[in-house]
């Protein structure tokens, strides 16, 4: 019998762009180390996605916000009530990053920008989404059963840092990953006021400075929970160092590619200008020669000059067309 930890992650992708579907499939195939084997289905419309999700048997949803029949945040708001317990990772384009953040506030576990998807980012997002989706229910069940040790065993293995605050912002629990991110010992954290201002229902970024290291960018998610039967705040912390390094690397690569294109365009335009000037000089000389020496030139020489003039004019037209194409592409 297959254990829960060995069972495949059954994933549904709702996306109407075949190229994007292929991109996700290729990235999933390279996810390593994967939390478990990933099996993916894909549908192209919002309606077919609702129908498939309603049949159950899924562990995760990858959702493009812009679909035929449903666009923007409304896509998530319409599908969330149909699958309240299924973790959702939102997929969006470069121009929709603010919309993706709104989707996190509306109930998505994470978001990925399509143009920046890599196997590492996708694998990490899947792992975090599954963990974050089960954590609140796990905490509630375990606290209700007074089984704090079982809760600790689950949270201590998480890749995210987990911190529980009481209503006075006093830290009541912090898992090993949270202590590592905060650069502190348990004695420096537990029972003390949390260093950062929590924002329930929001995602914020804070800068953590440990005792023996420089500042580290940490993404902080805050949600409501319970501790000892009383209201509490559940905070998850994620080290954004690798994520930011990848984003910065992609940004530099994009700028480098743009500079290469710009330089190539300028060189081509300069070469075209030089060629055009040379051709105009040749045509001018040929025309002058024909006008001045027409009566003394042999018929075959006149014919040769006419060919030079006709061919030269065709070459000039080609140069002008190519130059116009480069100028238009450069301004777009």
Secondary structure, DSSP 8 states (H G I E B T S, - for coil): ---TTTS-EEEEEE-S-HHHHHHHHHHHHT-TT-SS-EEEEEESSHHHHHHHHHT---SEEEEES-BTTB-THHHHHHHHGGGTTSEEEEEE-GGGHHHHHHHHHTT-SEEEEGGG--HHHHHHHHHHHHHHHHHHHHHHHHHHTT-HHHHHHHHHT-SSEEEEE-TT-BEEEE-HHHHHHHT--HHHHTTSB-SS---TT-EEEEEEE-SSS-EEEEEEEEEEEEETTEEEEEEEEEE-HHHHHHHHHHHHHHHHHHHHHHHHHHHHHHHHHHHHHHHHHHHHHHHHHHHHHTTTS-HHHHHHHHHHHHHHHHHHHHHHHHHHHHHHHHH-
